[in-house]
Amino acid sequence: MNISLGGKASSYLVERPLQRSRISAEKAGCAIEYSADHPICPIIEGGCHMPTFIVTGSYSATAAMGMIDNPSNREKAARAIFEAAGGKLHSFYVTTGETDWMAITEFDDGADLIPALLVVGASGAVSNVKTVRAYTGAEFKAAQEKAGKIASSYKSPVK
């Protein structure tokens, strides 16, 4: 972990089984500015995490027939592909409504998630795959605080 004395974390080492990568604290989604409210590095406190992505999709008719003929643990399959792509699966749900399943994942970057989705989509087992980036309450609060600091920089076209 590298932390400058100027009060901002510049980068730290992310360790995962069989993989080590250096990413910036900003890329990891960490709040890196310190104040009286946050005098200790969030990394040390365990507050730093990779960005969260929620992925949803639908099973194809062929996949449904395959699951009926040969039931399998789809959470186990989802975990395997997300981890192979360098991410982490937090939870997997079979859902009702517009989609058939939902996965809550963490990846260093959204671009790291794309290869897993390409493999799954190319299998023909799923369709309608959608991904959204999810933000914690603390991340959203930090965004609000930054918006307050930069608001005077924007000139609206409306009066």
OpenMM code with the backbone's topology and positions (N, CA, C; nanometers):
from openmm import Vec3, app, unit

residues = "MET ASN ILE SER LEU GLY GLY LYS ALA SER SER TYR LEU VAL GLU ARG PRO LEU GLN ARG SER ARG ILE SER ALA GLU LYS ALA GLY CYS ALA ILE GLU TYR SER ALA ASP HIS PRO ILE CYS PRO ILE ILE GLU GLY GLY CYS HIS MET PRO THR PHE ILE VAL THR GLY SER TYR SER ALA THR ALA ALA MET GLY MET ILE ASP ASN PRO SER ASN ARG GLU LYS ALA ALA ARG ALA ILE PHE GLU ALA ALA GLY GLY LYS LEU HIS SER PHE TYR VAL THR THR GLY GLU THR ASP TRP MET ALA ILE THR GLU PHE ASP ASP GLY ALA ASP LEU ILE PRO ALA LEU LEU VAL VAL GLY ALA SER GLY ALA VAL SER ASN VAL LYS THR VAL ARG ALA TYR THR GLY ALA GLU PHE LYS ALA ALA GLN GLU LYS ALA GLY LYS ILE ALA SER SER TYR LYS SER PRO VAL LYS".split()
positions = [
    Vec3(0.0852, -0.1166, 0.0000),
    Vec3(0.0000, 0.0000, 0.0000),
    Vec3(0.0891, 0.1219, 0.0000),
    Vec3(0.0634, 0.2175, -0.0881),
    Vec3(0.1373, 0.3429, -0.0925),
    Vec3(0.0451, 0.4549, -0.0501),
    Vec3(0.0833, 0.5267, 0.0528),
    Vec3(0.0040, 0.6414, 0.0962),
    Vec3(0.0985, 0.7592, 0.1094),
    Vec3(0.0682, 0.8680, 0.0414),
    Vec3(0.1533, 0.9857, 0.0507),
    Vec3(0.1215, 1.0608, 0.1791),
    Vec3(0.2188, 1.1361, 0.2261),
    Vec3(0.1988, 1.2141, 0.3485),
    Vec3(0.1077, 1.3325, 0.3247),
    Vec3(0.0789, 1.3622, 0.1993),
    Vec3(-0.0091, 1.4733, 0.1667),
    Vec3(-0.1547, 1.4426, 0.1944),
    Vec3(-0.1848, 1.3219, 0.2404),
    Vec3(-0.3212, 1.2904, 0.2787),
    Vec3(-0.4025, 1.2167, 0.1756),
    Vec3(-0.3421, 1.1779, 0.0650),
    Vec3(-0.4182, 1.1051, -0.0364),
    Vec3(-0.3481, 0.9739, -0.0677),
    Vec3(-0.4261, 0.8693, -0.0817),
    Vec3(-0.3695, 0.7404, -0.1200),
    Vec3(-0.3458, 0.7438, -0.2695),
    Vec3(-0.2255, 0.7048, -0.3112),
    Vec3(-0.1988, 0.7071, -0.4542),
    Vec3(-0.2313, 0.5744, -0.5196),
    Vec3(-0.1953, 0.4651, -0.4555),
    Vec3(-0.2303, 0.3336, -0.5084),
    Vec3(-0.2065, 0.2314, -0.3989),
    Vec3(-0.2590, 0.1128, -0.4194),
    Vec3(-0.2338, 0.0050, -0.3247),
    Vec3(-0.2382, -0.1258, -0.4000),
    Vec3(-0.1893, -0.2277, -0.3360),
    Vec3(-0.1797, -0.3577, -0.3992),
    Vec3(-0.3034, -0.4393, -0.3673),
    Vec3(-0.3710, -0.4879, -0.4713),
    Vec3(-0.4862, -0.5746, -0.4530),
    Vec3(-0.4362, -0.7172, -0.4690),
    Vec3(-0.4607, -0.8009, -0.3710),
    Vec3(-0.4149, -0.9392, -0.3787),
    Vec3(-0.5345, -1.0311, -0.3919),
    Vec3(-0.5288, -1.1185, -0.4893),
    Vec3(-0.6291, -1.2214, -0.5091),
    Vec3(-0.5543, -1.3494, -0.5384),
    Vec3(-0.6165, -1.4629, -0.5176),
    Vec3(-0.5471, -1.5885, -0.5486),
    Vec3(-0.4959, -1.5868, -0.6931),
    Vec3(-0.3701, -1.6186, -0.7101),
    Vec3(-0.3046, -1.6294, -0.8397),
    Vec3(-0.2974, -1.4981, -0.9166),
    Vec3(-0.3293, -1.3845, -0.8492),
    Vec3(-0.3278, -1.2591, -0.9222),
    Vec3(-0.2899, -1.1452, -0.8283),
    Vec3(-0.2003, -1.0595, -0.8738),
    Vec3(-0.1672, -0.9375, -0.8016),
    Vec3(-0.1719, -0.8252, -0.9028),
    Vec3(-0.2386, -0.7176, -0.8686),
    Vec3(-0.2419, -0.6057, -0.9603),
    Vec3(-0.2377, -0.4759, -0.8817),
    Vec3(-0.1738, -0.3742, -0.9390),
    Vec3(-0.1683, -0.2443, -0.8751),
    Vec3(-0.2725, -0.1575, -0.9432),
    Vec3(-0.3678, -0.1100, -0.8647),
    Vec3(-0.4694, -0.0214, -0.9190),
    Vec3(-0.4761, 0.1027, -0.8325),
    Vec3(-0.5247, 0.2098, -0.8890),
    Vec3(-0.5349, 0.3328, -0.8112),
    Vec3(-0.6513, 0.3206, -0.7142),
    Vec3(-0.6437, 0.3978, -0.6064),
    Vec3(-0.7526, 0.3982, -0.5095),
    Vec3(-0.8801, 0.4492, -0.5753),
    Vec3(-0.8661, 0.5466, -0.6682),
    Vec3(-0.9846, 0.5984, -0.7370),
    Vec3(-1.0526, 0.4881, -0.8175),
    Vec3(-0.9723, 0.4067, -0.8882),
    Vec3(-1.0282, 0.2995, -0.9710),
    Vec3(-1.0971, 0.1947, -0.8849),
    Vec3(-1.0464, 0.1743, -0.7636),
    Vec3(-1.1058, 0.0763, -0.6738),
    Vec3(-1.2316, 0.1286, -0.6073),
    Vec3(-1.2653, 0.2560, -0.6302),
    Vec3(-1.3874, 0.3108, -0.5732),
    Vec3(-1.3718, 0.3581, -0.4299),
    Vec3(-1.2487, 0.3868, -0.3875),
    Vec3(-1.2251, 0.4278, -0.2495),
    Vec3(-1.2439, 0.5771, -0.2337),
    Vec3(-1.2948, 0.6153, -0.1196),
    Vec3(-1.2945, 0.7561, -0.0817),
    Vec3(-1.1540, 0.7825, -0.0304),
    Vec3(-1.0779, 0.8676, -0.0970),
    Vec3(-0.9387, 0.8830, -0.0589),
    Vec3(-0.9084, 1.0170, 0.0059),
    Vec3(-1.0056, 1.1053, 0.0157),
    Vec3(-0.9796, 1.2310, 0.0832),
    Vec3(-1.0030, 1.2114, 0.2316),
    Vec3(-0.9160, 1.2704, 0.3114),
    Vec3(-0.9240, 1.2543, 0.4552),
    Vec3(-0.9705, 1.3827, 0.5193),
    Vec3(-1.0414, 1.3703, 0.6293),
    Vec3(-1.0886, 1.4852, 0.7043),
    Vec3(-1.0960, 1.4442, 0.8496),
    Vec3(-1.1445, 1.5320, 0.9343),
    Vec3(-1.1608, 1.4969, 1.0752),
    Vec3(-1.2569, 1.3797, 1.0895),
    Vec3(-1.3527, 1.3698, 0.9965),
    Vec3(-1.4500, 1.2599, 1.0008),
    Vec3(-1.3867, 1.1269, 0.9618),
    Vec3(-1.2849, 1.1307, 0.8745),
    Vec3(-1.2205, 1.0095, 0.8245),
    Vec3(-1.0689, 1.0222, 0.8349),
    Vec3(-1.0133, 1.0227, 0.9574),
    Vec3(-0.8696, 1.0425, 0.9709),
    Vec3(-0.7865, 0.9209, 0.9326),
    Vec3(-0.8453, 0.8032, 0.9252),
    Vec3(-0.7704, 0.6821, 0.8960),
    Vec3(-0.8040, 0.6354, 0.7560),
    Vec3(-0.7047, 0.5851, 0.6872),
    Vec3(-0.7246, 0.5354, 0.5512),
    Vec3(-0.8348, 0.4312, 0.5484),
    Vec3(-0.9333, 0.4442, 0.4601),
    Vec3(-1.0405, 0.3458, 0.4539),
    Vec3(-0.9904, 0.2065, 0.4180),
    Vec3(-0.8729, 0.1980, 0.3520),
    Vec3(-0.8170, 0.0684, 0.3177),
    Vec3(-0.7793, -0.0056, 0.4456),
    Vec3(-0.7155, 0.0671, 0.5390),
    Vec3(-0.6750, 0.0067, 0.6649),
    Vec3(-0.7970, -0.0355, 0.7455),
    Vec3(-0.9011, 0.0460, 0.7423),
    Vec3(-1.0235, 0.0149, 0.8159),
    Vec3(-1.1042, -0.0944, 0.7477),
    Vec3(-1.0661, -0.1341, 0.6291),
    Vec3(-1.1409, -0.2363, 0.5560),
    Vec3(-1.2580, -0.1783, 0.4801),
    Vec3(-1.2624, -0.0467, 0.4652),
    Vec3(-1.3746, 0.0177, 0.3996),
    Vec3(-1.3615, 0.0280, 0.2498),
    Vec3(-1.2465, -0.0045, 0.1958),
    Vec3(-1.2241, 0.0080, 0.0535),
    Vec3(-1.2684, -0.1204, -0.0164),
    Vec3(-1.3286, -0.1073, -0.1308),
    Vec3(-1.3758, -0.2241, -0.2037),
    Vec3(-1.3706, -0.1967, -0.3529),
    Vec3(-1.3822, -0.3017, -0.4279),
    Vec3(-1.3896, -0.2883, -0.5729),
    Vec3(-1.5313, -0.2436, -0.6082),
    Vec3(-1.5491, -0.1826, -0.7254),
    Vec3(-1.6827, -0.1425, -0.7681),
    Vec3(-1.7793, -0.2615, -0.7782),
    Vec3(-1.9036, -0.2362, -0.7436),
    Vec3(-2.0086, -0.3377, -0.7474),
    Vec3(-2.0886, -0.3235, -0.8766),
    Vec3(-2.1146, -0.4366, -0.9409),
    Vec3(-2.1957, -0.4394, -1.0628),
    Vec3(-2.3086, -0.5391, -1.0437),
    Vec3(-2.4287, -0.5004, -1.0842),
    Vec3(-2.5442, -0.5894, -1.0796),
    Vec3(-2.5728, -0.6321, -1.2232),
    Vec3(-2.5710, -0.7625, -1.2449),
    Vec3(-2.5900, -0.8191, -1.3785),
    Vec3(-2.7194, -0.8990, -1.3777),
    Vec3(-2.8038, -0.8774, -1.4776),
    Vec3(-2.9289, -0.9526, -1.4897),
    Vec3(-2.9372, -1.0135, -1.6294),
    Vec3(-3.0191, -1.1158, -1.6428),
    Vec3(-3.0367, -1.1780, -1.7733),
    Vec3(-3.1512, -1.2770, -1.7725),
    Vec3(-3.1777, -1.3318, -1.8891),
    Vec3(-3.2849, -1.4292, -1.9072),
    Vec3(-3.2278, -1.5579, -1.9650),
    Vec3(-3.2845, -1.6702, -1.9245),
    Vec3(-3.2430, -1.7992, -1.9807),
    Vec3(-3.3137, -1.8216, -2.1132),
    Vec3(-3.2456, -1.8867, -2.2070),
    Vec3(-3.3075, -1.9232, -2.3345),
    Vec3(-3.3941, -2.0473, -2.3132),
    Vec3(-3.4809, -2.0748, -2.4090),
    Vec3(-3.5651, -2.1946, -2.4011),
    Vec3(-3.4785, -2.3201, -2.3995),
    Vec3(-3.3708, -2.3185, -2.4758),
    Vec3(-3.2794, -2.4329, -2.4782),
    Vec3(-3.2152, -2.4544, -2.3420),
    Vec3(-3.1751, -2.3444, -2.2764),
    Vec3(-3.1155, -2.3554, -2.1429),
    Vec3(-3.2190, -2.4100, -2.0441),
    Vec3(-3.3425, -2.3632, -2.0525),
    Vec3(-3.4476, -2.4121, -1.9630),
    Vec3(-3.4693, -2.5623, -1.9820),
    Vec3(-3.4706, -2.6082, -2.1072),
    Vec3(-3.4853, -2.7522, -2.1325),
    Vec3(-3.3669, -2.8289, -2.0741),
    Vec3(-3.2468, -2.7744, -2.0884),
    Vec3(-3.1278, -2.8380, -2.0333),
    Vec3(-3.1334, -2.8460, -1.8812),
    Vec3(-3.1847, -2.7413, -1.8164),
    Vec3(-3.1939, -2.7416, -1.6705),
    Vec3(-3.2997, -2.8395, -1.6210),
    Vec3(-3.4043, -2.8596, -1.6999),
    Vec3(-3.5071, -2.9578, -1.6629),
    Vec3(-3.4508, -3.0991, -1.6767),
    Vec3(-3.3827, -3.1239, -1.7895),
    Vec3(-3.3258, -3.2565, -1.8144),
    Vec3(-3.2099, -3.2903, -1.7212),
    Vec3(-3.1306, -3.1895, -1.6862),
    Vec3(-3.0110, -3.2110, -1.6057),
    Vec3(-2.9937, -3.0942, -1.5081),
    Vec3(-3.0668, -3.0933, -1.3957),
    Vec3(-3.0582, -2.9822, -1.3002),
    Vec3(-2.9143, -2.9550, -1.2559),
    Vec3(-2.8798, -2.8271, -1.2475),
    Vec3(-2.7442, -2.7883, -1.2067),
    Vec3(-2.7497, -2.6632, -1.1205),
    Vec3(-2.6440, -2.6404, -1.0466),
    Vec3(-2.6334, -2.5242, -0.9605),
    Vec3(-2.5856, -2.4064, -1.0444),
    Vec3(-2.6760, -2.3173, -1.0837),
    Vec3(-2.6401, -2.2049, -1.1699),
    Vec3(-2.5569, -2.1009, -1.0950),
    Vec3(-2.5717, -2.0944, -0.9620),
    Vec3(-2.4868, -2.0037, -0.8845),
    Vec3(-2.3408, -2.0479, -0.8936),
    Vec3(-2.3181, -2.1769, -0.8860),
    Vec3(-2.1820, -2.2306, -0.8966),
    Vec3(-2.1228, -2.1973, -1.0339),
    Vec3(-2.2024, -2.2096, -1.1381),
    Vec3(-2.1569, -2.1787, -1.2740),
    Vec3(-2.1268, -2.0294, -1.2880),
    Vec3(-2.2128, -1.9447, -1.2315),
    Vec3(-2.1908, -1.7997, -1.2372),
    Vec3(-2.0637, -1.7625, -1.1618),
    Vec3(-2.0452, -1.8198, -1.0422),
    Vec3(-1.9254, -1.7908, -0.9626),
    Vec3(-1.7994, -1.8271, -1.0419),
    Vec3(-1.8002, -1.9421, -1.1073),
    Vec3(-1.6833, -1.9880, -1.1823),
    Vec3(-1.6454, -1.8899, -1.2933),
    Vec3(-1.7418, -1.8416, -1.3704),
    Vec3(-1.7088, -1.7530, -1.4822),
    Vec3(-1.6675, -1.6152, -1.4331),
    Vec3(-1.7332, -1.5620, -1.3296),
    Vec3(-1.6957, -1.4297, -1.2787),
    Vec3(-1.5572, -1.4329, -1.2148),
    Vec3(-1.5265, -1.5387, -1.1418),
    Vec3(-1.3940, -1.5496, -1.0805),
    Vec3(-1.2862, -1.5720, -1.1859),
    Vec3(-1.3175, -1.6478, -1.2916),
    Vec3(-1.2206, -1.6687, -1.3997),
    Vec3(-1.1862, -1.5359, -1.4675),
    Vec3(-1.2814, -1.4429, -1.4682),
    Vec3(-1.2590, -1.3115, -1.5293),
    Vec3(-1.1922, -1.2138, -1.4318),
    Vec3(-1.1669, -1.2587, -1.3079),
    Vec3(-1.0981, -1.1736, -1.2112),
    Vec3(-1.1886, -1.1019, -1.1141),
    Vec3(-1.3157, -1.1364, -1.1125),
    Vec3(-1.4094, -1.0700, -1.0224),
    Vec3(-1.4497, -1.1573, -0.9056),
    Vec3(-1.5502, -1.1115, -0.8362),
    Vec3(-1.6022, -1.1828, -0.7202),
    Vec3(-1.7542, -1.1811, -0.7274),
    Vec3(-1.8150, -1.2967, -0.7072),
    Vec3(-1.9610, -1.3058, -0.7024),
    Vec3(-2.0036, -1.2960, -0.5571),
    Vec3(-2.0816, -1.1935, -0.5241),
    Vec3(-2.1326, -1.1797, -0.3873),
    Vec3(-2.2583, -1.2625, -0.3675),
    Vec3(-2.3480, -1.2553, -0.4650),
    Vec3(-2.4709, -1.3337, -0.4538),
    Vec3(-2.5325, -1.3530, -0.5907),
    Vec3(-2.6119, -1.4582, -0.5995),
    Vec3(-2.6781, -1.4951, -0.7242),
    Vec3(-2.8206, -1.5332, -0.6901),
    Vec3(-2.9157, -1.4807, -0.7657),
    Vec3(-3.0572, -1.5087, -0.7401),
    Vec3(-3.1281, -1.5469, -0.8690),
    Vec3(-3.2189, -1.6405, -0.8596),
    Vec3(-3.3150, -1.6648, -0.9668),
    Vec3(-3.4287, -1.5685, -0.9363),
    Vec3(-3.4752, -1.4960, -1.0377),
    Vec3(-3.5721, -1.3896, -1.0151),
    Vec3(-3.6983, -1.4092, -1.0985),
    Vec3(-3.8005, -1.3378, -1.0620),
    Vec3(-3.9237, -1.3350, -1.1407),
    Vec3(-3.9374, -1.1945, -1.1991),
    Vec3(-4.0169, -1.1814, -1.3017),
    Vec3(-4.0352, -1.0502, -1.3630),
    Vec3(-3.9675, -1.0446, -1.4983),
    Vec3(-3.9035, -0.9325, -1.5268),
    Vec3(-3.8429, -0.9110, -1.6580),
    Vec3(-3.7219, -0.9989, -1.6856),
    Vec3(-3.6522, -1.0431, -1.5815),
    Vec3(-3.5339, -1.1263, -1.5998),
    Vec3(-3.5447, -1.2538, -1.5168),
    Vec3(-3.4610, -1.3518, -1.5489),
    Vec3(-3.4646, -1.4814, -1.4802),
    Vec3(-3.3601, -1.4951, -1.3710),
    Vec3(-3.2549, -1.4124, -1.3773),
    Vec3(-3.1491, -1.4223, -1.2775),
    Vec3(-3.0826, -1.2871, -1.2558),
    Vec3(-3.0167, -1.2755, -1.1384),
    Vec3(-2.9439, -1.1543, -1.1027),
    Vec3(-2.8178, -1.1945, -1.0272),
    Vec3(-2.7061, -1.1344, -1.0624),
    Vec3(-2.5788, -1.1591, -0.9940),
    Vec3(-2.5256, -1.0263, -0.9414),
    Vec3(-2.4811, -1.0255, -0.8168),
    Vec3(-2.4182, -0.9078, -0.7587),
    Vec3(-2.2691, -0.9388, -0.7506),
    Vec3(-2.1905, -0.8611, -0.8240),
    Vec3(-2.0485, -0.8903, -0.8421),
    Vec3(-1.9608, -0.7711, -0.8065),
    Vec3(-1.8315, -0.7972, -0.7907),
    Vec3(-1.7309, -0.6918, -0.7767),
    Vec3(-1.6230, -0.7174, -0.8810),
    Vec3(-1.5819, -0.6115, -0.9481),
    Vec3(-1.4724, -0.6165, -1.0443),
    Vec3(-1.3908, -0.4900, -1.0305),
    Vec3(-1.2600, -0.4982, -1.0605),
    Vec3(-1.1748, -0.3795, -1.0571),
    Vec3(-1.2320, -0.2704, -1.1459),
    Vec3(-1.2882, -0.3119, -1.2578),
    Vec3(-1.3343, -0.2186, -1.3590),
    Vec3(-1.4426, -0.2880, -1.4411),
    Vec3(-1.5357, -0.2130, -1.4940),
    Vec3(-1.6411, -0.2708, -1.5765),
    Vec3(-1.5867, -0.3443, -1.6982),
    Vec3(-1.4717, -0.2987, -1.7497),
    Vec3(-1.4114, -0.3651, -1.8655),
    Vec3(-1.3664, -0.5061, -1.8315),
    Vec3(-1.3382, -0.5332, -1.7037),
    Vec3(-1.2983, -0.6674, -1.6620),
    Vec3(-1.4171, -0.7636, -1.6605),
    Vec3(-1.5372, -0.7102, -1.6494),
    Vec3(-1.6588, -0.7912, -1.6477),
    Vec3(-1.7008, -0.8352, -1.7882),
    Vec3(-1.6693, -0.7562, -1.8880),
    Vec3(-1.7151, -0.7826, -2.0255),
    Vec3(-1.6756, -0.9209, -2.0776),
    Vec3(-1.5518, -0.9677, -2.0577),
    Vec3(-1.5189, -1.1015, -2.1099),
    Vec3(-1.6099, -1.2120, -2.0542),
    Vec3(-1.6444, -1.2044, -1.9271),
    Vec3(-1.7348, -1.3051, -1.8693),
    Vec3(-1.8709, -1.2987, -1.9372),
    Vec3(-1.9205, -1.1786, -1.9609),
    Vec3(-2.0516, -1.1638, -2.0242),
    Vec3(-2.0492, -1.2085, -2.1701),
    Vec3(-1.9360, -1.1883, -2.2374),
    Vec3(-1.9229, -1.2374, -2.3754),
    Vec3(-1.9303, -1.3898, -2.3801),
    Vec3(-1.8620, -1.4550, -2.2875),
    Vec3(-1.8633, -1.6017, -2.2833),
    Vec3(-2.0040, -1.6524, -2.2564),
    Vec3(-2.0700, -1.5950, -2.1576),
    Vec3(-2.2052, -1.6388, -2.1210),
    Vec3(-2.3027, -1.6127, -2.2362),
    Vec3(-2.2934, -1.4947, -2.2963),
    Vec3(-2.3826, -1.4622, -2.4082),
    Vec3(-2.3591, -1.5509, -2.5284),
    Vec3(-2.2327, -1.5813, -2.5580),
    Vec3(-2.2000, -1.6648, -2.6733),
    Vec3(-2.2449, -1.8090, -2.6558),
    Vec3(-2.2696, -1.8502, -2.5320),
    Vec3(-2.3132, -1.9885, -2.5067),
    Vec3(-2.4528, -2.0157, -2.5597),
    Vec3(-2.5305, -1.9103, -2.5791),
    Vec3(-2.6691, -1.9287, -2.6228),
    Vec3(-2.7632, -1.9619, -2.5086),
    Vec3(-2.7112, -1.9728, -2.3870),
    Vec3(-2.7935, -2.0091, -2.2714),
    Vec3(-2.8676, -1.8903, -2.2131),
    Vec3(-2.8179, -1.7694, -2.2384),
    Vec3(-2.8815, -1.6505, -2.1821),
    Vec3(-2.8992, -1.5426, -2.2872),
    Vec3(-2.9893, -1.4515, -2.2583),
    Vec3(-3.0105, -1.3352, -2.3438),
    Vec3(-3.0493, -1.2183, -2.2543),
    Vec3(-3.0648, -1.1030, -2.3147),
    Vec3(-3.1104, -0.9844, -2.2420),
    Vec3(-3.0206, -0.9529, -2.1219),
    Vec3(-2.8902, -0.9728, -2.1371),
    Vec3(-2.7965, -0.9481, -2.0271),
    Vec3(-2.7757, -0.7975, -2.0126),
    Vec3(-2.7953, -0.7489, -1.8910),
    Vec3(-2.7787, -0.6063, -1.8613),
    Vec3(-2.6919, -0.5915, -1.7374),
    Vec3(-2.6130, -0.4852, -1.7369),
    Vec3(-2.5236, -0.4587, -1.6244),
    Vec3(-2.5399, -0.3143, -1.5805),
    Vec3(-2.5463, -0.2936, -1.4499),
    Vec3(-2.5464, -0.1586, -1.3942),
    Vec3(-2.4415, -0.1509, -1.2847),
    Vec3(-2.3822, -0.0351, -1.2677),
    Vec3(-2.2851, -0.0104, -1.1606),
    Vec3(-2.3660, 0.0337, -1.0386),
    Vec3(-2.3400, -0.0262, -0.9252),
    Vec3(-2.4086, 0.0080, -0.8007),
    Vec3(-2.3124, 0.0846, -0.7097),
    Vec3(-2.3648, 0.1830, -0.6393),
    Vec3(-2.2844, 0.2653, -0.5491),
    Vec3(-2.3371, 0.2514, -0.4069),
    Vec3(-2.2451, 0.2464, -0.3114),
    Vec3(-2.2849, 0.2397, -0.1707),
    Vec3(-2.3369, 0.3760, -0.1268),
    Vec3(-2.3996, 0.3782, -0.0118),
    Vec3(-2.4455, 0.5048, 0.0439),
    Vec3(-2.3301, 0.6004, 0.0660),
    Vec3(-2.2161, 0.5504, 0.1128),
    Vec3(-2.0986, 0.6344, 0.1361),
    Vec3(-2.0438, 0.6902, 0.0047),
    Vec3(-2.0426, 0.6080, -0.1000),
    Vec3(-1.9955, 0.6548, -0.2299),
    Vec3(-2.0872, 0.7645, -0.2838),
    Vec3(-2.2186, 0.7472, -0.2648),
    Vec3(-2.3136, 0.8473, -0.3137),
    Vec3(-2.3021, 0.9762, -0.2326),
    Vec3(-2.2772, 0.9640, -0.1031),
    Vec3(-2.2578, 1.0837, -0.0202),
    Vec3(-2.1347, 1.1600, -0.0663),
    Vec3(-2.0258, 1.0878, -0.0966),
    Vec3(-1.9046, 1.1525, -0.1471),
    Vec3(-1.9330, 1.2243, -0.2795),
    Vec3(-2.0150, 1.1636, -0.3649),
    Vec3(-2.0515, 1.2258, -0.4925),
    Vec3(-2.1323, 1.3538, -0.4683),
    Vec3(-2.2219, 1.3508, -0.3713),
    Vec3(-2.2993, 1.4701, -0.3383),
    Vec3(-2.2088, 1.5826, -0.2881),
    Vec3(-2.1120, 1.5460, -0.2028),
    Vec3(-2.0187, 1.6451, -0.1505),
    Vec3(-1.9353, 1.7061, -0.2630),
    Vec3(-1.8906, 1.6230, -0.3562),
    Vec3(-1.8127, 1.6741, -0.4693),
    Vec3(-1.8999, 1.7633, -0.5568),
    Vec3(-2.0258, 1.7236, -0.5772),
    Vec3(-2.1176, 1.8063, -0.6559),
    Vec3(-2.1315, 1.9450, -0.5932),
    Vec3(-2.1380, 1.9506, -0.4612),
    Vec3(-2.1467, 2.0792, -0.3928),
    Vec3(-2.0235, 2.1648, -0.4174),
    Vec3(-1.9066, 2.1016, -0.4266),
    Vec3(-1.7812, 2.1746, -0.4480),
    Vec3(-1.7678, 2.2245, -0.5916),
    Vec3(-1.8228, 2.1522, -0.6882),
    Vec3(-1.8028, 2.1901, -0.8294),
    Vec3(-1.9235, 2.2610, -0.8903),
    Vec3(-2.0329, 2.2714, -0.8161),
    Vec3(-2.1573, 2.3279, -0.8706),
    Vec3(-2.1381, 2.4675, -0.9288),
    Vec3(-2.0548, 2.5496, -0.8684),
    Vec3(-2.0353, 2.6863, -0.9179),
    Vec3(-1.9610, 2.6897, -1.0511),
    Vec3(-1.9036, 2.5770, -1.0953),
    Vec3(-1.8304, 2.5710, -1.2216),
    Vec3(-1.9221, 2.5555, -1.3423),
    Vec3(-2.0487, 2.5231, -1.3190),
    Vec3(-2.1419, 2.4967, -1.4286),
    Vec3(-2.2326, 2.6160, -1.4519),
    Vec3(-2.2448, 2.6580, -1.5772),
    Vec3(-2.3359, 2.7639, -1.6136),
    Vec3(-2.4519, 2.7023, -1.6910),
    Vec3(-2.5685, 2.7023, -1.6322),
    Vec3(-2.6873, 2.6425, -1.6926),
    Vec3(-2.7337, 2.7221, -1.8131),
    Vec3(-2.7855, 2.6532, -1.9166),
    Vec3(-2.8380, 2.7257, -2.0324),
    Vec3(-2.9743, 2.7878, -2.0018),
    Vec3(-3.0336, 2.7523, -1.8904),
    Vec3(-3.1639, 2.8082, -1.8504),
    Vec3(-3.1443, 2.9054, -1.7340),
    Vec3(-3.2267, 3.0061, -1.7292),
    Vec3(-3.2143, 3.1026, -1.6194),
    Vec3(-3.3118, 3.0757, -1.5102),
] * unit.nanometer
topology = app.Topology()
chain = topology.addChain("A")
for resn in residues:
    res = topology.addResidue(resn, chain)
    for name in ("N", "CA", "C"):
        topology.addAtom(name, app.Element.getBySymbol(name[0]), res)
